[in-house]
Amino acid sequence: MNVAPANLGPDRDGKLPLSGIRVVEFSHMVMGPTVGLILGDLGAEVIKVEPAPKGDNTRRLTGSGAGFFGMFNRNKKSLCVDLKDPRGMAIVKSLIMDADVLIENFRPGALDKLGLGAADLRAEHPALIYYSAKGFLPGPYEHRTALDEVVQMMAGLAYMTGPPGRPLRAGSSVNDIMGGMFGVIGILAALRDRDRHGKGRKVTSSLFENCVFLSGQHMAQYAVTGQPAKPMPDRLSAWAIYDVFECQDDHQIFVAVVSDSQWKIFCENFDLPEFLNNPEMATNPQRCALRAEFLPRIRAIIAAMPYAEILRKCEQLGLPYAPIAKPQDLFDDPHLQASGGLISVRQDDGQHMQVPALPLALDDWRPDLREEVPLTGEHSRQLAEQAGLSPTEIDALEAAGILATPAAP
């Protein structure tokens, strides 16, 4: 299991970049937890508030949702509490009043009904940064229910991903995750602004606008050319070779040739002198126009070669290439294993699994594990004590089912 060393951060004093920042998180599923995950990995104290007695329903997802909780909830503490009871609410309010950031991703108005809306809390705590993960930013759609798949259909991403007439969602929760990343960007900007002016802000990021941003390159293409972008499986490639090829031994490989110098290298090393010496194929635009004529020849050459040989040759030549990997193949990826790209985290059943680290480095430091994925209510007693309750009072709240811990019945 990866465990962070004591002198973990890139700062001279050994502190992590967000050390000293306290975050209270009210979230489930993917988007909100992504925000807390990133802030926690960078050193913030993240307190995840879960409903008593069973905690976040994300813990119990099956099918394609199995593993969501372990993936998005490391480096957090769990407070499992009944917010409908005034005594439970008092604990949470005490923690919020001492927090820098609040995260929420519930339906519009859900926290307002509990007195935990942005206006109420910021009136009591003006320095609080209140972050909301929503389906839509303010506008005509803001009260609609959104999911990653919904906005991918609305914003053109599903149209671009599938073949013509068959819109297809991307194979990951791209808007939940990227929307959470934009949430972190907004929070960091608000923290910097608070350093100057002393007051917090309300920050919102959304699934729909995030997906529109992803589709922006295709909008720009239409604006510049007047031609609608074709779905990716039917597109006119910007490069002459940018394709998946079949190899001799039933493997597939992606190979790209994206410059004139790479074209020269490719032709010299794949025995294609007739292409290299053809003046009608001298530039990439010329080659793109002739793809239908020369690609069958290239496909036949690669299909006659062993997979391992093609990998070796592309690596040696510096050509862009990629094996066609499945998600489960990444556990054994030598680069991820050697570079700190995978982190071992605990699941609710006590078993461990590897999940990706944040895809960034500060100098030579990679964010790592400081706090295991919490068990339901693992830190409830500790946080209740911080809120000023005595052990006797905490025992009474546990007995009443207002505060839940892993050992609670």
Contacts in CASP RR format, 6 or more apart in sequence:
PFRMAT RR
TARGET T0000
AUTHOR 0000-0000-0000
METHOD contacts of the structure
MODEL  1
MNVAPANLGPDRDGKLPLSGIRVVEFSHMVMGPTVGLILGDLGAEVIKVE
PAPKGDNTRRLTGSGAGFFGMFNRNKKSLCVDLKDPRGMAIVKSLIMDAD
VLIENFRPGALDKLGLGAADLRAEHPALIYYSAKGFLPGPYEHRTALDEV
VQMMAGLAYMTGPPGRPLRAGSSVNDIMGGMFGVIGILAALRDRDRHGKG
RKVTSSLFENCVFLSGQHMAQYAVTGQPAKPMPDRLSAWAIYDVFECQDD
HQIFVAVVSDSQWKIFCENFDLPEFLNNPEMATNPQRCALRAEFLPRIRA
IIAAMPYAEILRKCEQLGLPYAPIAKPQDLFDDPHLQASGGLISVRQDDG
QHMQVPALPLALDDWRPDLREEVPLTGEHSRQLAEQAGLSPTEIDALEAA
GILATPAAP
1 344 0 8 1.000
1 352 0 8 1.000
1 369 0 8 1.000
2 340 0 8 1.000
2 342 0 8 1.000
2 343 0 8 1.000
2 344 0 8 1.000
2 368 0 8 1.000
2 369 0 8 1.000
3 368 0 8 1.000
3 369 0 8 1.000
4 368 0 8 1.000
4 369 0 8 1.000
4 370 0 8 1.000
7 14 0 8 1.000
8 14 0 8 1.000
8 16 0 8 1.000
8 365 0 8 1.000
8 368 0 8 1.000
8 370 0 8 1.000
9 15 0 8 1.000
9 16 0 8 1.000
9 17 0 8 1.000
9 362 0 8 1.000
9 365 0 8 1.000
10 17 0 8 1.000
10 362 0 8 1.000
10 363 0 8 1.000
10 365 0 8 1.000
11 17 0 8 1.000
16 42 0 8 1.000
16 43 0 8 1.000
17 42 0 8 1.000
17 43 0 8 1.000
17 362 0 8 1.000
18 39 0 8 1.000
18 40 0 8 1.000
18 42 0 8 1.000
18 43 0 8 1.000
18 44 0 8 1.000
19 43 0 8 1.000
19 44 0 8 1.000
20 43 0 8 1.000
20 44 0 8 1.000
20 45 0 8 1.000
20 100 0 8 1.000
21 39 0 8 1.000
21 43 0 8 1.000
21 44 0 8 1.000
21 45 0 8 1.000
21 100 0 8 1.000
21 101 0 8 1.000
21 191 0 8 1.000
22 44 0 8 1.000
22 45 0 8 1.000
22 47 0 8 1.000
22 95 0 8 1.000
22 98 0 8 1.000
22 99 0 8 1.000
22 100 0 8 1.000
22 101 0 8 1.000
23 36 0 8 1.000
23 39 0 8 1.000
23 40 0 8 1.000
23 44 0 8 1.000
23 45 0 8 1.000
23 46 0 8 1.000
23 47 0 8 1.000
23 99 0 8 1.000
23 100 0 8 1.000
23 101 0 8 1.000
23 102 0 8 1.000
23 103 0 8 1.000
24 47 0 8 1.000
24 49 0 8 1.000
24 92 0 8 1.000
24 95 0 8 1.000
24 96 0 8 1.000
24 99 0 8 1.000
24 101 0 8 1.000
24 102 0 8 1.000
24 103 0 8 1.000
25 32 0 8 1.000
25 33 0 8 1.000
25 35 0 8 1.000
25 36 0 8 1.000
25 46 0 8 1.000
25 47 0 8 1.000
25 48 0 8 1.000
25 49 0 8 1.000
25 76 0 8 1.000
25 102 0 8 1.000
25 103 0 8 1.000
25 104 0 8 1.000
26 49 0 8 1.000
26 102 0 8 1.000
26 103 0 8 1.000
26 104 0 8 1.000
26 105 0 8 1.000
26 106 0 8 1.000
26 111 0 8 1.000
26 116 0 8 1.000
27 33 0 8 1.000
27 35 0 8 1.000
27 36 0 8 1.000
27 48 0 8 1.000
27 103 0 8 1.000
27 104 0 8 1.000
27 105 0 8 1.000
27 106 0 8 1.000
27 133 0 8 1.000
28 56 0 8 1.000
28 57 0 8 1.000
28 58 0 8 1.000
28 105 0 8 1.000
28 106 0 8 1.000
29 58 0 8 1.000
29 68 0 8 1.000
29 105 0 8 1.000
29 176 0 8 1.000
30 68 0 8 1.000
30 72 0 8 1.000
30 148 0 8 1.000
30 173 0 8 1.000
30 176 0 8 1.000
30 177 0 8 1.000
31 105 0 8 1.000
31 133 0 8 1.000
31 175 0 8 1.000
31 176 0 8 1.000
31 177 0 8 1.000
31 179 0 8 1.000
31 180 0 8 1.000
31 207 0 8 1.000
32 103 0 8 1.000
32 104 0 8 1.000
32 105 0 8 1.000
32 133 0 8 1.000
32 180 0 8 1.000
33 48 0 8 1.000
33 58 0 8 1.000
33 68 0 8 1.000
33 72 0 8 1.000
33 73 0 8 1.000
34 72 0 8 1.000
34 176 0 8 1.000
34 177 0 8 1.000
34 179 0 8 1.000
34 180 0 8 1.000
34 181 0 8 1.000
35 103 0 8 1.000
35 131 0 8 1.000
35 133 0 8 1.000
35 180 0 8 1.000
35 183 0 8 1.000
35 184 0 8 1.000
35 187 0 8 1.000
36 44 0 8 1.000
36 46 0 8 1.000
36 76 0 8 1.000
36 103 0 8 1.000
36 184 0 8 1.000
37 72 0 8 1.000
37 73 0 8 1.000
37 74 0 8 1.000
37 75 0 8 1.000
37 76 0 8 1.000
38 180 0 8 1.000
38 181 0 8 1.000
38 184 0 8 1.000
38 358 0 8 1.000
39 46 0 8 1.000
39 101 0 8 1.000
39 184 0 8 1.000
39 187 0 8 1.000
40 46 0 8 1.000
40 75 0 8 1.000
40 76 0 8 1.000
40 370 0 8 1.000
41 74 0 8 1.000
41 75 0 8 1.000
41 357 0 8 1.000
41 358 0 8 1.000
41 367 0 8 1.000
41 368 0 8 1.000
42 358 0 8 1.000
42 367 0 8 1.000
43 75 0 8 1.000
43 367 0 8 1.000
43 370 0 8 1.000
44 100 0 8 1.000
44 101 0 8 1.000
45 77 0 8 1.000
46 75 0 8 1.000
46 76 0 8 1.000
46 77 0 8 1.000
47 76 0 8 1.000
47 77 0 8 1.000
47 79 0 8 1.000
47 95 0 8 1.000
47 99 0 8 1.000
47 379 0 8 1.000
47 383 0 8 1.000
48 56 0 8 1.000
48 73 0 8 1.000
48 76 0 8 1.000
48 77 0 8 1.000
48 78 0 8 1.000
48 79 0 8 1.000
48 374 0 8 1.000
49 79 0 8 1.000
49 81 0 8 1.000
49 83 0 8 1.000
49 92 0 8 1.000
50 56 0 8 1.000
50 78 0 8 1.000
50 79 0 8 1.000
50 80 0 8 1.000
50 81 0 8 1.000
50 376 0 8 1.000
50 377 0 8 1.000
51 80 0 8 1.000
51 81 0 8 1.000
51 82 0 8 1.000
51 83 0 8 1.000
52 80 0 8 1.000
52 81 0 8 1.000
52 82 0 8 1.000
52 401 0 8 1.000
52 402 0 8 1.000
52 403 0 8 1.000
52 404 0 8 1.000
53 80 0 8 1.000
53 401 0 8 1.000
53 404 0 8 1.000
53 408 0 8 1.000
54 60 0 8 1.000
54 376 0 8 1.000
54 404 0 8 1.000
55 78 0 8 1.000
55 80 0 8 1.000
55 376 0 8 1.000
55 377 0 8 1.000
55 404 0 8 1.000
56 69 0 8 1.000
56 376 0 8 1.000
58 68 0 8 1.000
58 69 0 8 1.000
59 69 0 8 1.000
59 348 0 8 1.000
59 376 0 8 1.000
61 67 0 8 1.000
61 68 0 8 1.000
61 69 0 8 1.000
67 347 0 8 1.000
67 353 0 8 1.000
69 348 0 8 1.000
69 373 0 8 1.000
70 345 0 8 1.000
70 347 0 8 1.000
70 353 0 8 1.000
70 355 0 8 1.000
70 373 0 8 1.000
71 355 0 8 1.000
73 373 0 8 1.000
73 374 0 8 1.000
74 343 0 8 1.000
74 345 0 8 1.000
74 355 0 8 1.000
74 369 0 8 1.000
74 371 0 8 1.000
74 372 0 8 1.000
74 373 0 8 1.000
75 369 0 8 1.000
75 370 0 8 1.000
75 371 0 8 1.000
76 371 0 8 1.000
76 373 0 8 1.000
76 374 0 8 1.000
77 371 0 8 1.000
77 374 0 8 1.000
77 378 0 8 1.000
77 379 0 8 1.000
77 382 0 8 1.000
77 383 0 8 1.000
78 374 0 8 1.000
78 375 0 8 1.000
78 376 0 8 1.000
78 377 0 8 1.000
78 378 0 8 1.000
78 379 0 8 1.000
78 380 0 8 1.000
79 91 0 8 1.000
79 92 0 8 1.000
79 95 0 8 1.000
79 377 0 8 1.000
79 379 0 8 1.000
79 380 0 8 1.000
79 383 0 8 1.000
79 384 0 8 1.000
80 376 0 8 1.000
80 377 0 8 1.000
80 380 0 8 1.000
80 403 0 8 1.000
80 404 0 8 1.000
80 405 0 8 1.000
81 88 0 8 1.000
81 91 0 8 1.000
81 92 0 8 1.000
81 380 0 8 1.000
81 402 0 8 1.000
81 403 0 8 1.000
81 404 0 8 1.000
82 88 0 8 1.000
82 401 0 8 1.000
82 402 0 8 1.000
82 403 0 8 1.000
83 89 0 8 1.000
83 92 0 8 1.000
83 114 0 8 1.000
83 116 0 8 1.000
84 114 0 8 1.000
85 400 0 8 1.000
85 402 0 8 1.000
87 397 0 8 1.000
87 402 0 8 1.000
88 397 0 8 1.000
88 402 0 8 1.000
88 403 0 8 1.000
89 114 0 8 1.000
90 387 0 8 1.000
91 383 0 8 1.000
91 384 0 8 1.000
91 387 0 8 1.000
91 389 0 8 1.000
91 403 0 8 1.000
92 116 0 8 1.000
94 386 0 8 1.000
94 387 0 8 1.000
94 388 0 8 1.000
95 383 0 8 1.000
95 386 0 8 1.000
95 387 0 8 1.000
96 102 0 8 1.000
96 116 0 8 1.000
96 121 0 8 1.000
96 125 0 8 1.000
96 128 0 8 1.000
97 124 0 8 1.000
97 125 0 8 1.000
99 125 0 8 1.000
99 128 0 8 1.000
100 127 0 8 1.000
100 128 0 8 1.000
100 129 0 8 1.000
100 191 0 8 1.000
101 128 0 8 1.000
101 129 0 8 1.000
101 130 0 8 1.000
101 131 0 8 1.000
101 187 0 8 1.000
101 191 0 8 1.000
102 116 0 8 1.000
102 121 0 8 1.000
102 128 0 8 1.000
102 129 0 8 1.000
102 130 0 8 1.000
102 131 0 8 1.000
103 131 0 8 1.000
103 133 0 8 1.000
104 110 0 8 1.000
104 111 0 8 1.000
104 116 0 8 1.000
104 130 0 8 1.000
104 131 0 8 1.000
104 132 0 8 1.000
104 133 0 8 1.000
105 132 0 8 1.000
105 133 0 8 1.000
105 134 0 8 1.000
107 145 0 8 1.000
108 134 0 8 1.000
108 142 0 8 1.000
108 143 0 8 1.000
109 117 0 8 1.000
111 117 0 8 1.000
112 119 0 8 1.000
112 120 0 8 1.000
115 121 0 8 1.000
117 130 0 8 1.000
118 130 0 8 1.000
118 132 0 8 1.000
118 202 0 8 1.000
121 128 0 8 1.000
121 130 0 8 1.000
122 128 0 8 1.000
122 130 0 8 1.000
122 200 0 8 1.000
122 202 0 8 1.000
126 198 0 8 1.000
126 199 0 8 1.000
126 200 0 8 1.000
127 194 0 8 1.000
127 198 0 8 1.000
127 199 0 8 1.000
127 200 0 8 1.000
128 200 0 8 1.000
129 187 0 8 1.000
129 190 0 8 1.000
129 191 0 8 1.000
129 194 0 8 1.000
129 200 0 8 1.000
129 201 0 8 1.000
129 202 0 8 1.000
129 203 0 8 1.000
130 200 0 8 1.000
130 201 0 8 1.000
130 202 0 8 1.000
130 203 0 8 1.000
131 183 0 8 1.000
131 186 0 8 1.000
131 187 0 8 1.000
131 202 0 8 1.000
131 203 0 8 1.000
131 204 0 8 1.000
131 205 0 8 1.000
132 202 0 8 1.000
132 203 0 8 1.000
132 204 0 8 1.000
133 179 0 8 1.000
133 180 0 8 1.000
133 183 0 8 1.000
133 204 0 8 1.000
133 205 0 8 1.000
133 206 0 8 1.000
134 142 0 8 1.000
134 146 0 8 1.000
134 204 0 8 1.000
134 205 0 8 1.000
134 206 0 8 1.000
134 207 0 8 1.000
135 142 0 8 1.000
135 144 0 8 1.000
135 146 0 8 1.000
135 151 0 8 1.000
135 206 0 8 1.000
135 207 0 8 1.000
135 208 0 8 1.000
136 142 0 8 1.000
136 144 0 8 1.000
136 146 0 8 1.000
136 206 0 8 1.000
136 207 0 8 1.000
136 208 0 8 1.000
136 209 0 8 1.000
137 204 0 8 1.000
137 206 0 8 1.000
137 208 0 8 1.000
137 209 0 8 1.000
138 204 0 8 1.000
141 208 0 8 1.000
146 206 0 8 1.000
146 207 0 8 1.000
146 208 0 8 1.000
147 207 0 8 1.000
148 169 0 8 1.000
148 173 0 8 1.000
148 174 0 8 1.000
148 175 0 8 1.000
148 176 0 8 1.000
148 207 0 8 1.000
149 158 0 8 1.000
149 169 0 8 1.000
150 207 0 8 1.000
151 157 0 8 1.000
151 175 0 8 1.000
151 207 0 8 1.000
151 208 0 8 1.000
151 210 0 8 1.000
151 211 0 8 1.000
152 158 0 8 1.000
152 161 0 8 1.000
152 169 0 8 1.000
152 170 0 8 1.000
152 174 0 8 1.000
152 175 0 8 1.000
152 211 0 8 1.000
153 159 0 8 1.000
153 167 0 8 1.000
153 169 0 8 1.000
154 208 0 8 1.000
154 211 0 8 1.000
155 208 0 8 1.000
155 211 0 8 1.000
155 212 0 8 1.000
155 214 0 8 1.000
155 215 0 8 1.000
156 167 0 8 1.000
156 211 0 8 1.000
156 215 0 8 1.000
156 218 0 8 1.000
157 169 0 8 1.000
157 170 0 8 1.000
157 174 0 8 1.000
157 211 0 8 1.000
157 214 0 8 1.000
157 215 0 8 1.000
158 167 0 8 1.000
158 168 0 8 1.000
158 169 0 8 1.000
158 170 0 8 1.000
159 167 0 8 1.000
159 231 0 8 1.000
160 215 0 8 1.000
160 218 0 8 1.000
160 229 0 8 1.000
160 231 0 8 1.000
160 232 0 8 1.000
161 167 0 8 1.000
161 168 0 8 1.000
161 169 0 8 1.000
161 170 0 8 1.000
161 231 0 8 1.000
161 232 0 8 1.000
162 168 0 8 1.000
162 231 0 8 1.000
162 232 0 8 1.000
162 233 0 8 1.000
163 231 0 8 1.000
163 233 0 8 1.000
163 234 0 8 1.000
164 230 0 8 1.000
164 231 0 8 1.000
164 233 0 8 1.000
164 234 0 8 1.000
165 231 0 8 1.000
174 211 0 8 1.000
174 214 0 8 1.000
175 207 0 8 1.000
175 210 0 8 1.000
175 211 0 8 1.000
175 214 0 8 1.000
176 207 0 8 1.000
178 210 0 8 1.000
178 214 0 8 1.000
179 205 0 8 1.000
179 206 0 8 1.000
179 207 0 8 1.000
179 210 0 8 1.000
180 205 0 8 1.000
182 205 0 8 1.000
182 210 0 8 1.000
183 203 0 8 1.000
183 205 0 8 1.000
186 203 0 8 1.000
186 205 0 8 1.000
187 203 0 8 1.000
189 203 0 8 1.000
190 200 0 8 1.000
190 201 0 8 1.000
190 203 0 8 1.000
193 200 0 8 1.000
193 201 0 8 1.000
194 200 0 8 1.000
194 201 0 8 1.000
218 229 0 8 1.000
221 227 0 8 1.000
221 229 0 8 1.000
222 228 0 8 1.000
222 229 0 8 1.000
229 235 0 8 1.000
230 236 0 8 1.000
236 288 0 8 1.000
237 243 0 8 1.000
237 288 0 8 1.000
237 291 0 8 1.000
238 288 0 8 1.000
239 256 0 8 1.000
239 257 0 8 1.000
239 258 0 8 1.000
239 284 0 8 1.000
239 288 0 8 1.000
240 257 0 8 1.000
240 263 0 8 1.000
240 284 0 8 1.000
240 287 0 8 1.000
240 288 0 8 1.000
240 290 0 8 1.000
240 291 0 8 1.000
240 294 0 8 1.000
241 255 0 8 1.000
241 256 0 8 1.000
241 257 0 8 1.000
241 263 0 8 1.000
241 266 0 8 1.000
241 287 0 8 1.000
241 295 0 8 1.000
241 298 0 8 1.000
242 256 0 8 1.000
242 257 0 8 1.000
242 258 0 8 1.000
243 254 0 8 1.000
243 255 0 8 1.000
243 256 0 8 1.000
243 295 0 8 1.000
244 252 0 8 1.000
244 253 0 8 1.000
244 254 0 8 1.000
244 324 0 8 1.000
245 252 0 8 1.000
245 253 0 8 1.000
245 254 0 8 1.000
245 255 0 8 1.000
245 298 0 8 1.000
245 299 0 8 1.000
245 302 0 8 1.000
245 303 0 8 1.000
246 252 0 8 1.000
246 299 0 8 1.000
246 302 0 8 1.000
246 303 0 8 1.000
247 253 0 8 1.000
247 302 0 8 1.000
247 303 0 8 1.000
247 305 0 8 1.000
247 306 0 8 1.000
247 307 0 8 1.000
247 310 0 8 1.000
248 303 0 8 1.000
248 304 0 8 1.000
248 305 0 8 1.000
248 306 0 8 1.000
248 307 0 8 1.000
249 306 0 8 1.000
249 307 0 8 1.000
251 307 0 8 1.000
251 323 0 8 1.000
251 324 0 8 1.000
252 323 0 8 1.000
252 324 0 8 1.000
253 302 0 8 1.000
253 307 0 8 1.000
253 310 0 8 1.000
253 311 0 8 1.000
253 314 0 8 1.000
253 321 0 8 1.000
253 322 0 8 1.000
253 323 0 8 1.000
253 324 0 8 1.000
254 321 0 8 1.000
254 322 0 8 1.000
254 323 0 8 1.000
254 324 0 8 1.000
255 302 0 8 1.000
255 310 0 8 1.000
255 314 0 8 1.000
255 319 0 8 1.000
255 320 0 8 1.000
255 321 0 8 1.000
256 319 0 8 1.000
256 320 0 8 1.000
256 321 0 8 1.000
257 263 0 8 1.000
257 266 0 8 1.000
257 319 0 8 1.000
257 320 0 8 1.000
258 284 0 8 1.000
258 320 0 8 1.000
259 284 0 8 1.000
260 282 0 8 1.000
260 283 0 8 1.000
260 284 0 8 1.000
262 319 0 8 1.000
262 320 0 8 1.000
263 276 0 8 1.000
263 281 0 8 1.000
263 284 0 8 1.000
263 287 0 8 1.000
264 276 0 8 1.000
265 317 0 8 1.000
265 318 0 8 1.000
265 319 0 8 1.000
266 272 0 8 1.000
266 317 0 8 1.000
266 319 0 8 1.000
267 273 0 8 1.000
267 275 0 8 1.000
267 276 0 8 1.000
268 276 0 8 1.000
269 313 0 8 1.000
269 317 0 8 1.000
270 298 0 8 1.000
270 301 0 8 1.000
270 302 0 8 1.000
271 301 0 8 1.000
272 297 0 8 1.000
272 298 0 8 1.000
272 301 0 8 1.000
275 281 0 8 1.000
275 294 0 8 1.000
280 286 0 8 1.000
280 290 0 8 1.000
281 287 0 8 1.000
281 290 0 8 1.000
281 294 0 8 1.000
287 294 0 8 1.000
302 310 0 8 1.000
310 321 0 8 1.000
311 321 0 8 1.000
311 323 0 8 1.000
314 320 0 8 1.000
314 321 0 8 1.000
315 321 0 8 1.000
325 333 0 8 1.000
330 336 0 8 1.000
330 342 0 8 1.000
330 356 0 8 1.000
331 342 0 8 1.000
331 354 0 8 1.000
336 342 0 8 1.000
336 356 0 8 1.000
339 366 0 8 1.000
340 357 0 8 1.000
340 366 0 8 1.000
340 368 0 8 1.000
341 356 0 8 1.000
341 357 0 8 1.000
341 366 0 8 1.000
342 354 0 8 1.000
342 355 0 8 1.000
342 356 0 8 1.000
342 357 0 8 1.000
343 354 0 8 1.000
343 355 0 8 1.000
343 356 0 8 1.000
343 357 0 8 1.000
343 368 0 8 1.000
343 369 0 8 1.000
344 352 0 8 1.000
344 353 0 8 1.000
344 354 0 8 1.000
344 369 0 8 1.000
345 352 0 8 1.000
345 353 0 8 1.000
345 354 0 8 1.000
345 355 0 8 1.000
345 369 0 8 1.000
345 372 0 8 1.000
345 373 0 8 1.000
346 352 0 8 1.000
346 372 0 8 1.000
346 373 0 8 1.000
347 353 0 8 1.000
347 373 0 8 1.000
348 373 0 8 1.000
348 375 0 8 1.000
348 376 0 8 1.000
357 366 0 8 1.000
357 367 0 8 1.000
357 368 0 8 1.000
358 366 0 8 1.000
358 367 0 8 1.000
360 366 0 8 1.000
360 367 0 8 1.000
375 406 0 8 1.000
376 404 0 8 1.000
376 406 0 8 1.000
377 404 0 8 1.000
377 405 0 8 1.000
377 406 0 8 1.000
378 405 0 8 1.000
378 406 0 8 1.000
380 398 0 8 1.000
380 403 0 8 1.000
380 404 0 8 1.000
380 405 0 8 1.000
381 394 0 8 1.000
381 403 0 8 1.000
381 405 0 8 1.000
384 393 0 8 1.000
384 394 0 8 1.000
384 397 0 8 1.000
384 403 0 8 1.000
385 391 0 8 1.000
385 394 0 8 1.000
389 397 0 8 1.000
394 403 0 8 1.000
397 403 0 8 1.000
398 404 0 8 1.000
398 405 0 8 1.000
398 408 0 8 1.000
401 408 0 8 1.000
END
